[in-house]
Structures are given as C-alpha cells and as structure tokens.
Amino acid sequence: MIDFSVITACGECCVGCEKKDKGLCPGCIESDGYVPEWSQSGRCKIHACAREHGVQFCGLCKEFPCEQLPQIISWNANIIEHLSKLRDEYNKVQR
C-alpha cells in the first residue's frame, strides 16, 4: 500500500532520496516546493500548480492530464501513466 502522505505533486516520493537523506534537500512537501533543484526559478512550478488547484499531486487535478505536464515533468517519459496509476490507487484507498 502506498503512503500518500509522502507523495509529491509530481508523483515522486522523497523517502529514501539520497539528497534528502544527506540533508542536501529538505523535500518538496516539507519546503512547500522551495528546493535546491529550483533555486534559480524559485518555487517548483509543479508543486505550486498542484497547490493552486487544491490537490496533493497532479493525478488528482480536475484538469489532469494538462497539456503542459509532459514538458514540465520531462524526466519521466511515462508521467501521465504514472500519475494515472497513483490516482487510481489513491481513489481505492479513499473508498
């Protein structure tokens, strides 16, 4: 079973992340999207968008999948599928 309290806006999980474990990154959830990866541009755009839409992660958004998602989350070529699976698991748990 997935612990959704640790799922970030982009569908990642910071638990076990080497950067977080070494104290190099506070974690997206804990820092409200202000992490070193985004220091040049401020707050993580994905995190900010999810919060603006009132959802924990993109897969729960009423606009999911939006056109910009694959471009913003470019490190995961299967992001729509990944977030869809997370959404489906989340919905099962909520019943």
C-alpha positions as CSV (number, residue, x, y, z in Angstrom):
1,M,0.0,0.0,0.0
2,I,1.2,3.5,-0.9
3,D,1.7,6.1,1.9
4,F,0.2,9.0,0.1
5,S,1.3,11.5,2.8
6,V,4.8,11.3,1.2
7,I,3.8,11.6,-2.5
8,T,4.9,14.9,-4.0
9,A,3.0,17.0,-6.5
10,C,4.8,15.3,-9.4
11,G,4.2,11.8,-8.1
12,E,7.6,11.2,-6.7
13,C,8.4,10.1,-3.1
14,C,11.2,11.7,-1.2
15,V,11.5,8.8,1.2
16,G,14.9,7.2,0.6
17,C,16.1,10.0,-1.7
18,E,19.8,10.3,-1.3
19,K,19.8,14.2,-1.4
20,K,17.2,14.3,1.3
21,D,18.9,11.6,3.4
22,K,22.2,13.6,3.3
23,G,20.5,16.8,4.2
24,L,21.1,18.4,0.8
25,C,17.4,18.9,0.1
26,P,14.6,19.5,2.6
27,G,12.0,17.7,0.5
28,C,9.2,19.2,-1.7
29,I,6.4,18.7,0.8
30,E,8.4,19.9,3.8
31,S,9.7,23.0,2.0
32,D,6.4,23.9,0.2
33,G,8.2,23.4,-3.2
34,Y,11.3,25.5,-2.4
35,V,14.1,23.0,-3.0
36,P,17.6,23.4,-4.3
37,E,16.7,22.0,-7.7
38,W,14.5,25.1,-8.3
39,S,16.7,27.7,-6.6
40,Q,17.2,29.6,-9.9
41,S,13.5,29.9,-10.6
42,G,12.0,29.9,-7.1
43,R,9.3,27.5,-6.1
44,C,8.8,24.3,-8.1
45,K,6.2,25.0,-10.7
46,I,4.6,21.6,-10.4
47,H,4.2,22.0,-6.6
48,A,2.8,25.5,-7.0
49,C,0.3,24.4,-9.6
50,A,-0.9,21.4,-7.5
51,R,-1.4,23.7,-4.5
52,E,-3.2,26.3,-6.6
53,H,-5.6,23.5,-7.8
54,G,-6.0,22.2,-4.2
55,V,-4.6,18.8,-4.9
56,Q,-1.8,16.8,-3.4
57,F,-0.5,15.5,-6.7
58,C,-1.2,16.2,-10.4
59,G,-3.2,13.0,-11.0
60,L,-5.9,14.2,-8.6
61,C,-6.4,17.5,-10.5
62,K,-9.7,18.0,-12.4
63,E,-7.5,19.3,-15.3
64,F,-5.3,16.2,-15.4
65,P,-3.7,15.5,-17.8
66,C,-3.0,19.0,-18.8
67,E,-1.0,19.8,-21.9
68,Q,2.0,21.2,-20.1
69,L,2.6,18.2,-17.8
70,P,4.9,16.1,-20.1
71,Q,7.0,19.2,-20.8
72,I,7.3,20.3,-17.1
73,I,8.0,16.7,-15.9
74,S,10.4,15.9,-18.6
75,W,12.4,13.4,-16.6
76,N,9.6,10.9,-16.7
77,A,8.5,9.9,-20.2
78,N,5.6,7.9,-18.7
79,I,4.4,10.7,-16.4
80,I,0.7,10.5,-17.5
81,E,0.6,6.7,-16.9
82,H,2.5,7.0,-13.6
83,L,0.1,9.7,-12.2
84,S,-2.9,7.9,-13.5
85,K,-1.9,4.7,-11.6
86,L,-1.2,6.8,-8.5
87,R,-4.7,8.4,-8.8
88,D,-6.4,5.0,-9.2
89,E,-4.6,3.7,-6.1
90,Y,-5.5,6.8,-4.2
91,N,-9.1,6.5,-5.2
92,K,-9.2,2.8,-4.0
93,V,-7.8,3.8,-0.6
94,Q,-10.3,6.7,-0.2
95,R,-13.4,4.4,-0.7
